[in-house]
Amino acid sequence: MLSQFLLSLLLAASVAAAADFPIAKVITSPGPDYDETKRRWQGIPGIERAANGRLWSTWYTGDIGEGAIGNYAMSATCADVGQRWSKPMAIQGPEGTRIGDPLPWIDPKGRLWIFYAQYSEKTEAAPSTRATFAIRTDDPGNATPKWSDPFVVVTDGILFGKPIIRNDGAWVAPFFVNGKPDWSEAMAGKETGTVISTDEGASWKWLGGTHVPKDLLNFSEATLAQRKDGSLWMVIRTLVGLVESTSADGGLTWSAVKPIPGFEKGPSTRACMRRLASGAFMLVYHDAPPNKTGGFGRAQITAWLSDDEGRTWPHKLLLDEHTRVSYPDATQAPDGRIFITYDWGRYAQGEKSIMLSVIREEDIRAGKIVSKDAKLKIITNQCYAYGNHPDLRDEEKVAASMPAKEKFHLYLLIGQSNMAGRGVMDDAQTVSKLRLLKFSQRNAWAPGVDPLHTDKPAAAGVGLGTSFARAMADADKEITVGLIPCAVGGTPLQRWQKGGDLYEQALVRVRLAMKDGTLKGILWHQGEGDSGKEETARSYGARLSQMITDLRADLGAGDVPFVAGRLGEFLSPTTREGKPSFWPVVNEQLTAIPQTVPNTAIVDSAGLKDKGDGVHFDTPSLREFGRRYAKAMQQLQK
């Protein structure tokens, strides 16, 4: 519980300043508007660990993207690695504000701070404001602690890195000035610096800093550590890599910045540097190769070790080989475990994840995982909503160069989860999106990349549609293929029959899409949901035949080709309840369809494998299945 007396002291120094700022709300039980299915992007994480092992993760998020008014911070907790993370709480500013860059920190008294940056728009009644705020709890070992109200830490800038405790006990934190503070004269143009508290966080003030040249200056995110000789060392982000600055007087004055040997060139992004319990320095940054233009992408996030106070870095461990990984933060437990968080794919469907790795110093020294309790690429939180900045830009770009209607061949994808796609996303198995488009959730055309479906966002992945479309487009260089994803996992045929909700929803989507292109075929994969009862399995063929007839008629598409796939031969002979499964009967019914319904084909699933769950095809099998669908479709079209 927070001491009311101590809390009043903590807030007293910032009351006057806080009165000039709109104050956010701490929402410990956010409603559905904050669910992962509503959040369109997220990133910039932080990590801390309470004395009892409870972990706290922070990040910020929203509906459109970074810098957007309305963005808010979130924080989730778990008892320890491997335990389920809580539903995140939110720090939401009032209308006209945005909140970002949250950073958790356990102070020497064991209290958890969450620092965050807040910006408010200029209005007729008030000027724009910006400041670093914080909330605090004295009980971070509790899953549902009591939090203070938000309070101002420092105005006109962002506290970008965890504070350190100077040898004399003062708290010093890296700080980037992005406003016009009262201490501008003392700052003397040195925007990248430090703030200090000598009263356990009750008040903070500008200490000193350095200047990053204009041709290198970006968001001057810095990270601090104290060397054995008492000097402070600061690692700073630039446009082309990392630079460093040192202070011999506790942070009051700083040296001119200079490139860090080994990190002179690299992506423009935040690094995390700290002294470990052993005395070694750890730096988490990127080990990315240069791209075609000579720049560096945010790829291959890596942990380095230095035994000579950060002058050389002979040891390294690759934490994540993905592209679009960035913004590490770290903390270390008394038992030596190192917790490193970072974000993966802030905007990309199937990514948008806050990640966590748990390693030990010995793993970095070995250059590989050697400790028994190490874990890499743990997903702390993931969001799934469509419609962020890149999504909208993609739609705008596609809309500006749409193919001619007769050259735009459309295919409807319907059925349940194996059509929607549950294959694991894999950078090494992507499909070229050249002349491939998909009809997005916003009923607009977008690049045709996985996942195509978002019926169950947490499960959405690779499907058979992209490899099908790739094969169709490759067979005719004059066309563009447009996919209309409408499949929904776990659904019975009844919902896809005329009058069913999914049937009617698909009609609406296809009719909208057909304003831009020509329907050339329908792809179907379903039947697992009708395998549990002998009655639905044996009537499957008749009901599906009628659905095909009705769908063609309602779309005015004549005998448009219809291709379905047989259910996977890996399916269990029994249901979850231990009763017989009649999926072989459904396959028999499917196989007979072409005998009674014209211009239809059934694709064999022989040799295809499941992803380990006995229900869903794995990624390589889905890619192959899509090519089989394409071959069958091409034969029907001939």
Secondary structure, 3 states (H helix, E strand, C coil): CCCHHHHHHHHHCCHHHHCCCCCCEEECCCCHHHCCCCCCEEEEEEEEECCCCCEEEEEEEECCCCCCCCCEEEEEEECCCCCCCCCCEEEECCCCEEEEEEEEEECCCCCEEEEEEEEECCCCCCCCEEEEEEEEECCCCCCCCCCCCCEEEEECEEECCCCEECCCCCEEEEEEECCCCCCHHHHCCCCEEEEEECCCCCCCEEEEEECCCCCCCCCCCEEEEECCCCCEEEEEECCCCEEEEEECCCCCCCCCCEECCCCCCCCCCCCEEEECCCCCEEEEEECCCECCCCCECCCCEEEEEECCCCCCCCEEEEEECCCCEEEEEEEECCCCCEEEEEEECCCCCCCCEEEEEEECHHHHHHCCCCCCCCEEEEEEEECCCCCCHHHHHHHHHHHCCCCCHHHEEEEEEEECHHHHCCECCCHHHCCCCCCEEEECCCCCEEECCCCCCCCCCCCCCECCHHHHHHHHHHHCCCCEEEEEECCCCCCCHHHHCCCCHHHHHHHHHHHHHCCCCEEEEEEEECCHHHCCCHHHHHCHHHHHHHHHHHHHHHHCCCCCCEEEECCCCCCCCECCCCCECCHHHHHHHHHHHHHHCCCEEEECCCCCCECCCCCCECHHHHHHHHHHHHHHHHHHHC
